[in-house]
Amino acid sequence: MDTSSVFPSLPAEVVRRICSQLLQEDSNLEFGADDRYPGLRTVATLARTAKVFHEQALDAIWHTLPGYGFLLYAVPRDAWVETEVQEPHWRKSIHVSLLRPLVESDFTRLQHYATRVRRILFPSQCESPRFPPRVNRYEFAPSILDAFASQSPIKPLLPNLLVLHTSPKPSQAESFYRSLPILFSPKLRSFNTKYSLSFQEVQSTHAPCDQSLRHMFTQLHEVAPRLTHLTVDLEYWPLPQAIRNTVSEAICQFQHLYGLFSVVPISLEAFTHLARLRSLRVLDARLDSKLVDEKDLAPLLEIPHNEFFPHLRQLHLAHQCHISLLTVMLRHVWSPWLMTIQVSVPSLCEPLQQVKDCIAVIGRRRGRKKITRVYMNITPHYSNSPDTDSVDDDAILPLLKLKNLTELCLSLEYNFSLDDVICHAMAAAWRNIVVLKLGPYPEQKTSEVTLGALVSFSHLCPSLRRLNICLDADVKHLPWQLLALRPGCGKEQTALEVLEVGRSPIKDAVAVAGVLSDLFPNLCDVESAWDCDDGYSQEEYDGLTEEERERVLAETVFYKRWNDAILTLVPQFALVRKQERQWARMNGVALRPALEISV
């Protein structure tokens, strides 16, 4: 059959998809191999030599760029230069800069390719499979974007751009945001800007002023009023109030948002606008720290109950120090389709009871059968007096109503007072759980949760892959029935791979490995909060006091016991048990049937 007669008859969309598939990474080849990206060279060859594939191949190549700077490669070669610069740690970067001012004729070829660009992403998002690793080595001079903005005869420069992710260098933020609107397109649907400074950099670098950001957001709304995804990741301290106001005012301009992520705390007016948007599905935002009391939320709570976030699917709320305000908002969210809830308070100034109240509101939500993921990240303020309260059964019980949970992460810096009974109730309630993180608080060194509690998880949670919990790892505290029948009772859970134990003490690594290998034969990683002398350089160790050295040496014993138990002994014991089963099958020996745990 003559293939030359087939391809011309294919629809253009089919040919485009063929080219896009060719750009996928060949995962069967070793990493770093020269031919790991054969499709990239194939599509480039098709663009140069095959008339049938030319347009679609160019569309596939230019569809996604790892940064706006690569547009410069469509400008005449005499206008720019590459310079290889040696960086620390043996890394070489490629600096690209202009040699001369751009003129109108320089944009002729760029205009031919610009209509094909659909996405501009961060270079870190383009590590694979479409792009070779070297894309992360390129750094483009700030004057390039300024030249595009001032000299380009094409307005907009990228008329079909759908996704734009940008992150300016600290030294060029001001001019960057002033020139960025040249990349905006009427078809733009997703915009992400990321800018962060350390405390030291803030002292020596001019952060972007609110005028340049205000100009940028105004142009964004004028050019792309139907934007659906907005990410504002401006993270540095202190964050001027003027920039907070600018971001909040910008959010209020967009009427078609589907998803919003903002590291910048936003005003009550912005939350009020978002709460009424029927298109909003994903919200990740921080309340302004000036809001400290439920009365401050009064304008927001005046919205009719059935119009308060009516169609939300994922919600992440954060406040600097008050969880009670987040509890009030969670109580008023109307959407019965909410699947993911995340609450973050990095410096809690309220008692732990307020955290329990928030958990109770989550457990009593309407539409709780839809909730599959719950995350709580709470750290008490350093000036707070030690809270004698703990995360106990009463805190966990409301969550047992969430029968379809797949991920529960309670990262609470408090002691967890749990036992085997509540662990069995959790395992029975959350049959589909994949990730379960119950702390552990790094300072907690005792627990009433024994290794017997893991039997419930192994029998009732077949999908559990990660478990974080503080344990009493003394095998002597196991019921004698489990030791007589083997801990797993003839049943294995093969999904669990990671166990985080915090500062759980361990006496007998061999005995613990014997229990764990019978329950979780594929367990291959352990994480603990115990200190280890291997983590200190000789200079750091010499700088410790005698008391600190004794503490490090004592904790190193527990650290190495856990590592020996899970990293060395569990795989060996599991292999022996596998050989036993194989021998029994080959010799016709009947194995004892597995026992089921009653719920």
Legacy VTK file of the C-alpha trace (Angstrom):
# vtk DataFile Version 3.0
C-alpha trace
ASCII
DATASET POLYDATA
POINTS 599 float
0.000 0.000 0.000
1.327 3.441 -0.927
1.449 5.433 2.309
1.974 8.667 0.393
-1.678 8.514 -0.655
-2.895 7.898 2.875
-1.441 10.817 4.840
-2.885 13.609 2.653
-6.370 12.198 3.309
-5.969 12.280 7.093
-7.711 15.128 8.941
-5.328 17.840 10.151
-6.218 17.056 13.768
-5.119 13.430 13.352
-1.793 14.506 11.868
-1.323 16.992 14.726
-1.929 14.239 17.286
0.598 11.992 15.575
3.209 14.724 15.928
2.260 15.351 19.560
2.621 11.651 20.384
6.046 11.569 18.771
7.168 14.246 21.207
6.526 11.989 24.207
9.534 10.647 26.070
10.669 7.081 25.387
10.626 5.692 28.941
12.197 2.399 27.862
15.547 4.076 27.312
18.031 4.753 30.077
17.990 8.242 31.574
20.587 10.445 29.955
20.846 8.380 26.804
21.472 10.387 23.651
18.432 8.882 21.955
16.006 9.462 24.845
14.134 12.075 22.800
13.947 10.469 19.349
10.470 11.880 18.732
11.679 15.468 19.085
14.200 14.982 16.304
11.630 13.069 14.242
9.083 15.882 14.378
11.748 18.476 13.558
12.798 16.369 10.585
9.181 16.049 9.432
8.765 19.823 9.653
11.795 20.296 7.367
11.280 17.479 4.850
7.638 16.289 4.748
5.179 18.665 3.133
2.202 16.727 4.483
3.439 17.005 8.069
5.039 20.460 7.883
2.299 22.626 9.414
1.215 20.094 12.042
4.825 19.340 13.026
5.536 23.043 13.530
2.339 23.339 15.592
3.497 20.488 17.835
6.998 21.924 18.286
5.819 25.460 19.085
2.748 24.429 21.092
4.579 24.686 24.462
7.630 26.809 25.293
9.733 26.566 28.492
9.723 30.337 28.964
9.036 33.409 26.860
12.753 33.938 26.154
12.825 31.158 23.555
10.771 33.395 21.257
14.034 35.251 20.651
15.293 32.311 18.574
12.826 33.322 15.848
14.591 36.708 15.594
17.591 37.119 13.199
20.778 35.561 14.538
22.757 38.795 14.471
20.428 40.345 17.066
21.334 38.102 20.023
24.180 36.119 21.530
24.613 33.100 23.805
27.260 33.133 26.540
28.136 30.067 28.588
28.788 30.928 32.233
30.325 28.626 34.829
28.102 28.420 37.903
28.879 26.915 41.338
28.672 23.146 41.779
29.979 22.455 38.261
26.863 23.811 36.604
27.092 25.779 33.376
24.301 28.172 32.447
23.610 29.786 29.089
22.959 33.535 29.224
21.098 34.957 26.228
21.132 38.700 25.600
20.528 41.196 22.811
23.378 42.568 20.712
21.397 45.408 19.167
17.946 47.020 19.389
15.188 45.144 17.579
13.499 46.715 14.575
10.161 45.965 12.932
11.652 43.719 10.251
13.134 41.448 12.939
9.635 40.238 13.812
8.737 38.847 10.372
9.710 35.246 11.101
8.517 35.441 14.711
5.079 36.450 13.450
4.935 33.206 11.433
5.571 31.064 14.538
3.850 33.175 17.215
0.345 32.081 16.245
1.302 28.463 17.002
2.270 29.057 20.664
-0.407 27.855 23.073
1.442 27.521 26.371
4.418 29.180 28.083
5.438 27.286 31.216
8.152 27.455 33.869
11.323 25.679 32.724
10.960 23.365 35.737
7.654 22.168 34.304
9.389 21.209 31.060
12.031 18.816 32.346
10.356 15.984 30.470
9.022 14.490 28.332
8.939 17.093 25.540
12.165 18.922 26.302
15.805 17.958 26.874
17.168 18.753 30.375
19.245 21.669 29.067
16.212 23.988 28.938
16.787 24.705 32.648
20.224 26.116 31.881
18.978 29.108 29.859
18.746 32.551 31.404
17.395 35.460 29.384
18.284 39.116 29.882
15.413 41.355 31.114
15.921 43.641 28.122
14.449 40.941 25.844
10.912 41.313 27.167
11.299 45.095 27.170
12.342 44.938 23.503
9.323 42.782 22.627
6.998 45.221 24.408
8.427 48.395 22.864
9.332 47.288 19.330
6.918 44.517 18.353
4.554 45.522 15.522
2.355 42.550 16.467
-0.249 43.293 19.126
-0.817 40.911 20.814
2.457 39.117 20.219
0.973 35.639 20.872
-2.648 35.831 19.706
-3.521 32.194 20.501
-1.795 31.840 23.885
-3.912 29.893 26.400
-1.552 29.347 29.358
1.108 31.744 30.684
3.394 30.957 33.645
5.981 33.588 34.543
8.586 34.102 37.246
10.870 37.167 37.081
14.330 37.358 38.550
14.486 39.497 41.736
16.521 42.188 40.018
14.141 42.586 37.083
10.671 42.345 38.634
9.750 46.006 38.185
10.433 46.221 34.425
9.220 42.645 33.935
5.685 43.299 35.169
5.579 46.564 33.232
6.412 44.779 29.949
4.595 41.474 30.564
1.243 42.537 28.994
2.814 42.132 25.515
2.385 38.372 26.027
-1.298 38.568 26.992
-3.813 37.125 24.559
-7.626 37.473 24.293
-7.721 33.656 24.448
-5.666 33.464 27.652
-7.350 31.210 30.189
-4.636 30.448 32.770
-2.171 32.953 34.256
0.433 32.145 36.914
2.968 34.613 38.258
5.514 33.550 40.875
7.896 35.832 42.726
9.602 35.058 46.030
12.417 36.599 48.037
14.243 35.461 51.137
14.569 37.903 54.032
18.179 38.653 53.018
17.175 39.312 49.403
14.422 41.694 50.487
17.049 43.882 52.150
19.113 44.183 48.954
16.515 43.901 46.182
13.768 46.245 45.082
10.529 44.268 45.190
7.938 45.052 42.523
5.940 48.139 43.401
2.154 48.125 43.409
2.017 50.474 40.361
3.673 47.956 38.032
1.515 45.114 39.377
-1.625 47.222 39.129
-0.783 48.085 35.503
-0.140 44.418 34.741
-3.428 43.199 36.286
-5.397 45.987 34.597
-4.012 44.991 31.213
-4.663 41.331 31.987
-8.337 42.020 32.611
-8.685 44.244 29.548
-7.014 41.758 27.188
-8.252 38.477 28.762
-11.527 39.188 30.602
-12.574 35.521 30.401
-9.577 34.249 32.378
-10.516 31.063 34.266
-7.377 30.161 36.288
-5.386 32.752 38.245
-2.334 32.049 40.436
-0.676 34.884 42.367
2.376 33.539 44.169
4.085 36.679 45.493
5.890 35.586 48.617
8.253 37.869 50.482
8.254 39.672 53.793
7.212 42.230 54.649
4.518 42.289 51.975
3.346 45.899 51.515
-0.332 46.557 52.136
-0.524 48.336 48.780
0.336 45.078 46.957
-2.260 43.179 49.002
-4.854 45.750 47.971
-3.756 45.543 44.337
-4.122 41.758 44.236
-7.526 41.868 45.957
-8.811 44.513 43.548
-7.537 42.499 40.585
-9.373 39.367 41.755
-12.617 41.318 41.958
-12.355 42.189 38.250
-12.592 38.623 36.923
-16.097 37.188 36.575
-15.345 33.748 35.101
-12.761 32.273 37.465
-12.740 28.487 37.751
-9.686 28.267 40.007
-7.802 30.776 42.178
-4.540 30.291 44.071
-3.212 33.268 46.035
-0.327 33.293 48.499
-1.045 36.977 49.048
-3.702 37.436 51.779
-6.806 38.847 50.144
-9.414 41.238 51.451
-12.936 40.506 52.629
-14.274 42.205 49.485
-12.335 39.758 47.308
-13.697 36.787 49.276
-17.207 38.198 48.921
-16.738 38.416 45.155
-15.399 34.857 44.972
-18.173 33.457 47.162
-20.790 34.606 44.644
-19.027 33.193 41.560
-21.006 30.222 40.274
-18.098 29.224 38.036
-15.574 28.838 40.900
-14.533 25.236 41.546
-11.078 25.520 43.168
-10.082 28.073 45.833
-6.734 28.311 47.626
-6.496 31.609 49.487
-5.453 33.286 52.718
-7.597 35.594 54.811
-6.143 38.960 55.691
-4.516 38.828 59.135
-6.441 41.995 60.073
-9.554 39.818 60.335
-9.473 38.442 63.878
-13.107 38.006 64.959
-16.286 36.492 63.550
-17.829 39.962 63.538
-15.225 40.989 60.970
-16.763 38.452 58.565
-20.249 39.975 58.827
-20.317 41.456 55.267
-19.272 38.082 53.860
-21.859 36.120 55.826
-24.672 38.356 54.568
-24.572 36.408 51.307
-27.583 34.035 51.097
-26.562 30.595 52.311
-27.281 28.814 49.034
-25.172 31.362 47.122
-22.053 31.017 49.311
-19.532 29.111 47.152
-22.350 27.084 45.546
-20.266 24.830 43.273
-16.877 24.551 44.970
-14.923 21.281 44.590
-11.599 22.029 46.316
-11.083 24.479 49.167
-7.899 25.547 50.962
-8.278 28.287 53.549
-5.443 29.790 55.573
-5.100 32.417 58.268
-1.986 33.524 60.118
-3.230 32.847 63.647
-7.012 32.254 63.926
-8.646 28.966 62.964
-12.027 30.018 64.349
-12.573 32.308 61.343
-11.873 29.418 58.970
-14.353 27.267 60.903
-17.050 29.902 60.400
-16.395 29.999 56.660
-16.394 26.200 56.356
-19.727 26.086 58.165
-21.269 28.461 55.599
-19.899 26.891 52.401
-22.961 25.610 50.551
-21.470 23.351 47.879
-22.519 19.698 48.326
-19.804 18.664 45.839
-16.829 19.658 47.986
-14.192 16.895 47.705
-11.002 18.417 49.146
-10.705 20.526 52.305
-7.436 21.990 53.567
-6.962 24.265 56.570
-3.645 25.968 57.412
-2.726 28.110 60.429
1.056 28.601 60.750
0.947 30.462 64.079
-2.164 29.489 66.027
-3.069 31.838 68.882
-6.133 29.866 70.004
-6.539 26.728 72.148
-6.597 23.251 70.616
-10.335 23.049 71.230
-10.819 25.455 68.319
-9.011 22.953 66.094
-11.341 20.196 67.298
-14.347 22.417 66.544
-13.066 22.877 62.990
-12.674 19.103 62.580
-16.228 18.607 63.872
-17.600 21.071 61.300
-15.837 19.159 58.519
-17.312 15.870 59.735
-20.849 17.284 59.903
-20.829 18.926 56.468
-23.674 18.313 54.074
-22.491 16.219 51.165
-19.792 14.627 53.350
-19.958 11.451 51.269
-18.226 13.416 48.505
-15.245 14.418 50.670
-12.183 12.349 49.782
-9.239 14.446 51.053
-8.785 16.411 54.283
-5.572 18.235 55.228
-4.895 20.255 58.373
-1.584 22.047 59.005
-1.593 23.684 62.437
1.377 25.074 64.372
0.799 26.822 67.732
2.395 30.206 68.260
5.783 29.958 69.957
4.696 32.319 72.749
1.702 30.163 73.707
1.900 28.333 77.005
2.102 24.548 76.483
-1.357 23.143 75.738
-2.148 20.243 78.048
-4.937 19.176 75.716
-4.228 16.550 73.061
-5.690 15.171 69.858
-7.837 12.369 71.247
-10.705 10.117 70.226
-13.203 13.005 70.420
-11.238 14.876 67.756
-11.170 11.897 65.392
-14.748 10.637 65.820
-16.442 13.311 63.608
-14.163 12.328 60.711
-15.359 8.715 60.861
-18.488 9.908 59.047
-16.382 10.615 55.939
-16.671 7.103 54.539
-14.960 7.832 51.216
-11.736 9.371 52.518
-8.627 8.539 50.514
-6.225 11.005 52.169
-6.257 12.344 55.721
-3.280 14.437 56.842
-3.483 15.873 60.358
-0.181 17.727 60.652
-0.877 19.091 64.125
1.975 19.964 66.462
0.226 18.483 69.479
0.374 15.159 71.256
-1.926 12.454 69.868
-3.695 10.457 72.609
-5.016 7.558 70.536
-5.275 3.834 71.189
-5.870 0.573 69.342
-9.661 0.899 69.630
-9.898 4.201 67.755
-7.367 2.937 65.193
-9.612 -0.051 64.511
-12.587 2.322 64.111
-10.606 4.421 61.620
-9.572 1.369 59.608
-13.174 0.130 59.529
-14.553 3.529 58.463
-11.975 4.436 55.815
-11.687 1.344 53.638
-10.362 3.356 50.661
-7.701 5.301 52.557
-4.400 5.702 50.687
-2.508 8.229 52.835
-3.108 8.494 56.576
-1.023 10.980 58.593
-1.825 11.249 62.291
0.995 13.594 63.256
3.244 12.449 64.658
4.284 15.415 66.780
8.118 15.354 66.850
8.251 15.852 70.640
5.872 12.971 71.431
7.750 9.891 72.681
4.962 7.768 74.180
1.811 6.293 72.687
-0.953 3.827 73.532
-1.129 2.693 69.899
0.562 -0.702 69.786
1.705 -2.755 66.816
-1.613 -4.578 67.160
-3.379 -1.510 65.744
-1.508 -2.053 62.479
-3.294 -5.393 62.091
-6.574 -3.506 61.597
-5.036 -1.328 58.904
-3.500 -4.335 57.148
-6.820 -6.227 57.012
-9.294 -3.397 56.394
-7.321 -0.839 54.313
-5.949 -2.662 51.246
-4.987 0.588 49.435
-3.048 2.231 52.292
0.370 3.284 50.953
1.643 5.686 53.627
1.019 5.724 57.379
2.267 8.341 59.867
1.640 7.453 63.499
3.404 7.399 66.867
3.693 3.798 68.093
4.378 1.740 71.145
6.699 -0.664 69.340
7.122 -3.109 72.237
6.152 -6.546 70.910
5.383 -7.685 74.473
2.274 -5.501 74.398
0.759 -7.466 71.503
-2.162 -9.798 72.310
-0.910 -13.374 72.703
-3.332 -14.549 69.991
-1.470 -12.520 67.350
1.844 -13.991 68.364
0.453 -17.511 68.314
-1.251 -17.192 64.917
1.311 -14.809 63.386
0.440 -11.077 63.450
-1.049 -10.966 59.956
-3.323 -13.922 60.657
-2.422 -15.302 57.246
-3.248 -12.108 55.350
-0.850 -9.566 53.815
-1.298 -5.929 52.861
1.042 -5.291 49.940
0.328 -1.596 49.277
2.005 0.040 52.303
5.502 1.286 51.450
6.238 4.170 53.862
5.877 4.266 57.639
6.641 7.451 59.604
6.986 6.893 63.334
8.169 10.247 64.718
10.010 9.610 67.994
8.509 6.212 68.720
10.928 4.223 70.910
11.970 0.743 69.778
13.692 -1.949 71.855
13.936 -5.026 69.632
14.433 -4.353 65.918
14.247 -8.058 65.024
10.912 -8.597 66.786
9.401 -5.437 65.269
10.605 -6.454 61.797
9.026 -9.874 62.300
5.634 -8.287 62.955
5.836 -5.688 60.185
7.074 -8.127 57.547
4.084 -10.372 58.210
1.671 -7.444 57.873
3.318 -5.303 55.172
5.844 -7.316 53.110
6.475 -4.424 50.698
7.286 -1.880 53.421
10.528 -0.305 52.215
10.946 3.123 53.819
10.828 4.478 57.356
10.928 8.093 58.513
11.619 9.033 62.117
12.290 12.242 64.022
15.121 10.727 66.065
18.420 12.542 65.783
21.445 10.720 64.343
25.160 11.387 64.697
25.638 10.600 60.993
23.826 13.861 60.198
26.533 15.968 61.827
29.832 17.008 60.311
32.867 16.659 62.552
32.956 20.419 63.084
29.250 20.523 64.025
29.624 17.564 66.375
32.630 19.120 68.105
30.563 22.254 68.710
27.945 20.364 70.753
27.957 20.410 74.533
28.513 17.185 76.462
24.815 16.988 77.294
23.854 17.465 73.643
26.273 14.744 72.573
24.766 12.295 75.040
21.298 13.092 73.727
22.399 12.621 70.094
24.061 9.276 70.875
20.982 8.064 72.755
18.651 9.035 69.908
20.985 7.516 67.325
20.304 4.090 68.867
16.567 4.387 68.167
17.194 5.854 64.713
19.387 2.939 63.659
17.046 0.342 65.153
14.146 1.626 63.042
16.342 1.730 59.947
17.615 -1.796 60.565
14.097 -3.111 61.173
12.462 -1.712 58.039
15.257 -1.131 55.546
17.162 -4.362 56.197
15.177 -6.965 58.151
11.628 -6.528 56.776
12.657 -7.250 53.124
14.676 -10.277 54.256
11.887 -11.709 56.421
9.316 -11.083 53.680
11.496 -12.975 51.212
11.736 -15.951 53.577
7.960 -16.051 53.983
7.540 -15.906 50.219
9.868 -18.880 49.864
7.839 -20.755 52.504
4.630 -20.242 50.519
6.305 -21.344 47.294
7.639 -24.485 48.996
4.164 -25.270 50.396
2.549 -24.954 46.960
5.230 -27.135 45.310
4.874 -29.848 47.955
1.112 -29.788 48.289
1.154 -28.570 51.879
-2.101 -26.835 52.803
-1.620 -23.370 54.294
-3.701 -22.236 57.221
-6.618 -20.138 55.861
-6.460 -16.425 56.538
-8.609 -15.096 59.372
-10.878 -12.117 58.855
-11.156 -9.295 61.382
-14.715 -8.455 62.365
-15.710 -4.816 62.081
LINES 1 600
599 0 1 2 3 4 5 6 7 8 9 10 11 12 13 14 15 16 17 18 19 20 21 22 23 24 25 26 27 28 29 30 31 32 33 34 35 36 37 38 39 40 41 42 43 44 45 46 47 48 49 50 51 52 53 54 55 56 57 58 59 60 61 62 63 64 65 66 67 68 69 70 71 72 73 74 75 76 77 78 79 80 81 82 83 84 85 86 87 88 89 90 91 92 93 94 95 96 97 98 99 100 101 102 103 104 105 106 107 108 109 110 111 112 113 114 115 116 117 118 119 120 121 122 123 124 125 126 127 128 129 130 131 132 133 134 135 136 137 138 139 140 141 142 143 144 145 146 147 148 149 150 151 152 153 154 155 156 157 158 159 160 161 162 163 164 165 166 167 168 169 170 171 172 173 174 175 176 177 178 179 180 181 182 183 184 185 186 187 188 189 190 191 192 193 194 195 196 197 198 199 200 201 202 203 204 205 206 207 208 209 210 211 212 213 214 215 216 217 218 219 220 221 222 223 224 225 226 227 228 229 230 231 232 233 234 235 236 237 238 239 240 241 242 243 244 245 246 247 248 249 250 251 252 253 254 255 256 257 258 259 260 261 262 263 264 265 266 267 268 269 270 271 272 273 274 275 276 277 278 279 280 281 282 283 284 285 286 287 288 289 290 291 292 293 294 295 296 297 298 299 300 301 302 303 304 305 306 307 308 309 310 311 312 313 314 315 316 317 318 319 320 321 322 323 324 325 326 327 328 329 330 331 332 333 334 335 336 337 338 339 340 341 342 343 344 345 346 347 348 349 350 351 352 353 354 355 356 357 358 359 360 361 362 363 364 365 366 367 368 369 370 371 372 373 374 375 376 377 378 379 380 381 382 383 384 385 386 387 388 389 390 391 392 393 394 395 396 397 398 399 400 401 402 403 404 405 406 407 408 409 410 411 412 413 414 415 416 417 418 419 420 421 422 423 424 425 426 427 428 429 430 431 432 433 434 435 436 437 438 439 440 441 442 443 444 445 446 447 448 449 450 451 452 453 454 455 456 457 458 459 460 461 462 463 464 465 466 467 468 469 470 471 472 473 474 475 476 477 478 479 480 481 482 483 484 485 486 487 488 489 490 491 492 493 494 495 496 497 498 499 500 501 502 503 504 505 506 507 508 509 510 511 512 513 514 515 516 517 518 519 520 521 522 523 524 525 526 527 528 529 530 531 532 533 534 535 536 537 538 539 540 541 542 543 544 545 546 547 548 549 550 551 552 553 554 555 556 557 558 559 560 561 562 563 564 565 566 567 568 569 570 571 572 573 574 575 576 577 578 579 580 581 582 583 584 585 586 587 588 589 590 591 592 593 594 595 596 597 598
